[in-house]
Amino acid sequence: MHFPRLPDWLIYAAVVVALLIAAVGRQAHIDAPAAPPPAPEAEGAALGPASPFDPAVVVEVADKTQPGAGTAFSISDSGVWVTARHVVEGCAQAAIVVGPGRGVAAKVTIDPTAETAILTTDGGPPPLPLGLNAGLRRGEQAFHVGFPQGRPGEASSRLLGRENLVVEGRGARTEPVLVWAETGRTDGLKGTLGGLSGAPALDNQGRVIGVTIAEAPRRGRIYTTSPETTARTLAANGGRLPELLGADISADNYGRVADDLRRNLRVAKVVCLTA
């Protein structure tokens, strides 16, 4: 029995229709492609506002049992200084060191919502200029001037971004902070930067953009208060915001600039005596 031979055009048409049906059927059931990975925040990008969804770093603060020391810096020649809260909280007496074995008594005012404290003395040196209203960008450099390990020293860093500082124990709270990657320090300075707490974080124009409050040595990280938190602390305590010009600072000269600031007592050691 012989079937009639189909025309070639009919065979081609049937094949094309079958291929179209198969293609449409597969397309109707195909999975959506995976979402692209989030774009990394580029160096130089403007730093966004603080968010409760920023990564968190947890610290526990215990009551003081021994005398301690840190760094403070002048914000008014009438005798107003800024330091880190944990340096002077719980002190029976705080003092600004003005020379070997000599100190000036300081009144302590703690900001209950932030890792910042205000010290008041009878008169003081010229203030450091503040740049708390300047916008920050990821990757920009900062210079931390003070007294690590109780001796004159400094460190440099680059801005990574924001985190939330979660304080447990005394003064429990959560506040936004800036996190920096350490990029340099005083020649010969090994180990902890303890004692640098309270030091000003200066931008490349010599303006204060935050207060140095903590370090994570294993990760090579330095933490500072956020500019908006520091500005709020100063405003709440009647502090002026002197937007003055500072000295240009770079990786090449920050050691010399730091020495001048300490020599003029615009950055000084603060000691805390317990009861």
Secondary structure by P-SEA (a helix, b strand, c coil): cccccccaaaaaaaaaaaaaaaaaaaaaccccccccccccccccccccccccccbbbbbbbccccccccbbbbbccccbbbbbbccccccccbbbbbccccbbbbbbbbbcccccbbbbbcccccccccccccccccccbbbbbbccccccccbbbbbbcbbbbbbbcccccbbbbbbbbbbcccccccccccccccccccccccccccccccccccccbbbbbccaaaaaaaaaaaccccccccccccccccaaaaaaaaaaaccbbbbbbbcc
